[in-house]
Amino acid sequence: MCHLYNNNKKMSLRCLMLVIICVVFITTEAVSGEDVNVFGEVGGTVSFRPARIDPSVSSIIWKHRSSTGSVVKAIEWDADDGVTIPNPRFKGITTLDKKTGEITITKLNFEHSGLYTIDINSKEQEQRFTLEVLARVPKPEIKIEKTEMKPNAVYLKCEYRETIIWKNSAGETLKGSPHTPKGELITAEKKGNPDVFYTCTLKNAVSESTSDPVYERDLFEVLHVCTRP
């Protein structure tokens, strides 16, 4: 324990430096040992690596734990035998950078989702990577629901499970309401401008896609009444 006394500035300075060193050490360890979330797209490529690696590394093993709990070696390397990829799930699509420990997986599919850990010199590292492989979002389609209760308003629906972003022709983001069983809806009120439009954008961690615009002129059609002479 350090006791700080006003009459001993040198002791105070030593204690202060000791406290700073301890704080920096703890913070660095927390960062290097944290879990990292990684997202990849079906058919795409993903790479991740440990925060640091021993320059005198003699062996590296990346392991993959699936959602069912099964653990396999994704790729391994040692100074004597070189690189081996024992599991067919990763064969032909996985590479390893021996200097940085970085693993790269191409042609991703849903089976590659899961927890990845790395052993360096036969010791499992604290840092872990959780990979989630996602499909590209589809192009959304806005559905229109008219109501007799509100002749100057319609409901616009975007029925998807991804994150939904509504916008109007002014570029404003509109707040949607939850729609059962999935998606969101907004209420579009008649503005008197046929060129006003609305779009729905779907977004996930790897992609986004926007619908075709829906114009006011198509939402509130003018009814023409024909009469016989």
Secondary structure by P-SEA (a helix, b strand, c coil): cbbbbcccaaaaaaaaaaaaaaaaaaaaaaaaabbbbbbbcccbbbbbbcccccccccbbbbbbbcccccccccbbbccccccccccccccccccccccccbbbbcccccccbbbbbbbcccccccbbbbbbbbccccbbbbbbbbbcccccbbbbbbccccbbbbbccccbbbbbcccccccbbbbbccccccccbbbbbbbccccccccccccccccbbbbbbbbcc
